[in-house]
Amino acid sequence: MTLTYEESLEHYLNTFKKSGEMSLRASKYIPGSYSRRSFNYGPHAIYVDKAEGAYVYTVDGKKLLDFNNNFTVSILGYQNKEVDQAIIDTMKKGYSIGNPTEEEIELAKMICERIDSIEKVKFFCSASEACVGALRIARAYTGRDKVAKMEGGYHGFLDDFSFSAHPDAAKAGDDLEHIVPLPESEGIPANRAEDVILLTQNNIEVSEKLIREHADELACVVMELQSGSGGIVTLDPEFVKRIREVTRELGILLIFDETIMIRAYKGGFQSKYNVKPDLTISGKTIGGGIPLGMVGGSAEVMDVAARNEVQMSGTHHGHRLACAAGIATLKQLDDAAYERLNGMGDRIKKELNTWALKEKIPFIVFGESSVLGYAFTREMGQRIHTHRDYWTKSDGQKMQTFALEIAVRGFLPVHRGQLGLTLPMSDQDITDFIETTKDIVKEMYS
Ligand SMILES: Cc1ncc(COP(=O)(O)O)c(C=O)c1O
């Protein structure tokens, strides 16, 4: 009997009944039940009581191996001793202070030492804020206003970047040289779209043409080397290298948004490409689980932010607790840690892809390092190389069926098809995940 969406929905509703009740109760006080749309997991979110190591424990009494880990933040898992101790020690010294503290300098220094392209950094409370900060620096530095971004690229929820991260295929248009920038939300003034040029991931020809056409107006090109929120798409090294050459030639700043992918290697995912951006945006892991965002780059560009004329100060920017937790996190992320994390990713990819090919099931796992994507393609042999491939090649309902069912069976990916690995995951955890995935996929195609 084939496992259907309706069946997995029923399993989910029965398994996470208490979460459903809590979601209903929450909806009385919180529009949509929770503050993050990204938890749009089938009928309702799963509420968690406790999280420890690689697992979350839900209010329904289920223990789930957590491949979400706060959308890739919690790379060390939960209740990491060193991070918790750093937070406690810092709390005891006082932590919401109007003056700067040693922790901010220390974290900034660590980041500068780890990432080749970064000589100076500025902290924010979230990566969304950091994205806007990076754009302000780029605009101030170049004296130009426009930004080129990838269709399917996500750079936070603030107005400047909130275009075409998850666009509606029917409205985006087919002409890659004139993709219509679609606001991610109501409430974004339509004229903001005038400053946005949309590029297509891994399409050098069209991207270069558009950058050249708009060269006089472009402050920056911003890209995720591997996109996350819009669906996992890894950029080809040749594409990134060419964009670097063209932007350098035209005096346009190149910005890598490494909010997620800074977790790939000690030098960020950019170290694998061996390409230096002018600015790097980050957040998530570098705050060790406490809200933090960052923009870093060459001293020449970053020093624009030292001028009084360039304002982007916030009450909680560079929060002491976040800096302390970030330091404790980065200290543990040494070469061996990355090797372990990325090795688990390689294993999942290799074993599941080999199996699916043998079984002739169009299920693929892709992505790099400790952040993977998966998709049910419409035909065997298809791959995800641009955001648009998700519209044309991937079966959305099968993704939902799988996400609901695997949660019922004890594993928590991000519902849109993303797996983030954490250091406390064991080899047995990975084996269990691979075998459960095979079982479910087999049932879906039986
Ligand atoms: C690449 C990227 N940039 C920016 C952001 C925004 O980060 P935050 O949610 O911390 O504001 C995210 C969040 O998922 C992201 O993945």
The ligand as a Gaussian input file, in Angstrom:
#p B3LYP/6-31G(d) Opt

LIG

0 1
 C       21.116000      33.368000       4.266000
 C       20.310000      34.066000       5.321000
 N       20.420000      35.392000       5.463000
 C       19.745000      36.067000       6.400000
 C       18.891000      35.419000       7.255000
 C       18.153000      36.191000       8.299000
 O       18.578000      35.795000       9.550000
 P       17.727000      36.116000      10.866000
 O       16.568000      35.197000      10.792000
 O       18.680000      35.834000      11.963000
 O       17.330000      37.536000      10.806000
 C       18.732000      34.040000       7.151000
 C       17.822000      33.308000       8.031000
 O       17.486000      32.184000       7.856000
 C       19.452000      33.333000       6.153000
 O       19.337000      32.019000       6.004000

